[in-house]
Amino acid sequence: MRQEQNVAASSLAEGETLKGRYARALGTAGLALVLGAASYGAARAQSAPVGVPDKSFPESVTSTRDGTLYVGSFNLGGVVKAAPGGKAEQFVKPGAAGSRSVLGVLADENSGTLYVCSNDITGFGVPGPSDTKGAWLKTFDLASGAPKGSFALKDPKSLCNDIAVGADGTAYVTDSFAPYVYSLKPGGTALEIWATDPKLEPAKDGVGLDGIAIGADGNLYVTTFIPEALFKIAVENGKAAGVTALKASRPIDHADAMRAFGDGFLLIEGSGRLDKVTIKGDEARVETIADGLSEPVSVTQVGNTGWVAEGKLSYIIGENKDKDPGAFAIKPVALSK
């Protein structure tokens, strides 16, 4: 990306185009954005929802093994964290290190890093903090919240959506407005385009790549929001070796965030579902774990609980804009492998 290029572009007309793109993509569901991290540690002590600040429109949630939750804000920016049994507290301040609206967040305990997708979404009518242009992957210290690094996405249209981290410490990032999966190797100074394919192109006026996770087989798996689809990106010697569209056992309504779960994945459908996905060959068996969620956008696993962020994004950029979204919370859902 041209580092100083505005995601919303320089003209009002282009800004309105992006705003419309986002609103149409949302419908009554949340935007397909962000990945919470898969975490297999001890379960949190409580099973009640965890509240986050009023009017903060959470877009992504991640966790650490001790059950601490980290939640990014779509409109306010920054990241709050909630220890087990505790209330949400500011961890990364809005605008820290030039960050802006926060989409995907991912806690990587191996490297002690909190990965954050930061975007200028003024074109959607959401100013966010700071005046940084473009789409960025920001990194922060997982213990203190102090800034560590900042990495620009390549394309002027880019939207940094979600993150996964491989066994070797390489971070992979989805771009919702361009058909790119980026990579950042440990110690790297810039994002590189790791995979691209016409099948990953977003639909016209749509949102493309969204969720991302690494499978038990070592391959990378991604979702696209519109058109709703699941893909496998084969990995050979650390390099992308082909993109395969997977055949889902039933239609998926706005495929959003995805996290590794046992031998499969947890998947958010923006229409209101949390699913379990099992891959066999080029087929994906989709089973509903919970339905009736309020515009869910992300999930993270802690023990036998899935913590789901209900973004309610239609209340800020969709058909319910200017209506009261009510309180925001990260909701627990019982899981079984």
C-alpha positions, 0 to 999 in steps of 0.5 A: 500500500502507499503508506499515506493513502487514505482507505476512503480515498481523497474524494467525498464520492469515493468515501460514499462508495466505501460507506455504501459498500460496507452498509450493503455488506452488513445488512442486518448482520455485523461486518465480517471482520476479525478473528479472536484467537483460539485459546485452550487454557483454563476456563474463565471463572464466570459464565456471565456475559462480560460488559464492554464500554457503552457505544464501543461497538466491539469488532473483534475479541481474542484471549490468553490462556488464563482467560483474559479477554481483549476486545477492540473497538470499531468506532472508538479505537483502542483495546480493552481487556477483562481478566477472569471475574473482572471488568473491562479496563483500557489496555491500549489507548485509542490512537496509541501508536497512530492506531485508528479504528480497530478491527481484528485483534489477536493475542500471541503468547509465544511472542508476547505480542498483541496484533491489532488491525487498524484502519481509517474508516472515515469513508464509512462515516466513522472517524475514529481516533488519530489522523493516520491514513490507510490500513495497518497492522499494529503490534503491542506488548501483550504484558504492558500494552506498549507499542512494538511495531507498525506495518502498512498494507499495500493496496490503497483500497486495503482494509486490515481485517484479521490475523492468525499466527503460525507455529514458526511465529509468522503472522498472516493478515487478511485484506477485505478490499483486495484479494491478498493474504499478507505475512509478517515473519518474526523480526520482519520490517514489512508485510509481504503478499503471501497469497493472492488469487482471483477467487479471493476477490471481493464481490462488487461493492462487497467485503471479501477476505475476513476470517483466518485460521491455521488448521490442524493439517498446517494449511491456512483457511480463510472466509470471504464475507460476500460472496460467503465462502470458505477456502483452503490455502495449501502451505508447502515449505511455508509458501502458499501452494494453491487456493481451493474453494470448499464445499459447505454442507449448508449455506453460510450467511455472511461468513465472518471470523474463524478460529481453530477448534479441535480438529476443525474451526469455530466460525461466526455467521453474521446472521447470528450463528456460531458454528463448528466447521469440520474439514474433510478433503474439499468439503466443510461440514457446518454444524450450528452451536448457537443461534440467535446472537445479535450481529456477532462478529468474532469469537475466541475459545477459553476452555470449553467456552466460546466468547462471542463479540456481538458487534451490532455494526448495523447500528453505526454503519447500517440500516439501524444507524442512529438507533439505540444499540443497547448495551454491549457484551462478550457472551459465553457459549458452551462448546463441545469438541 
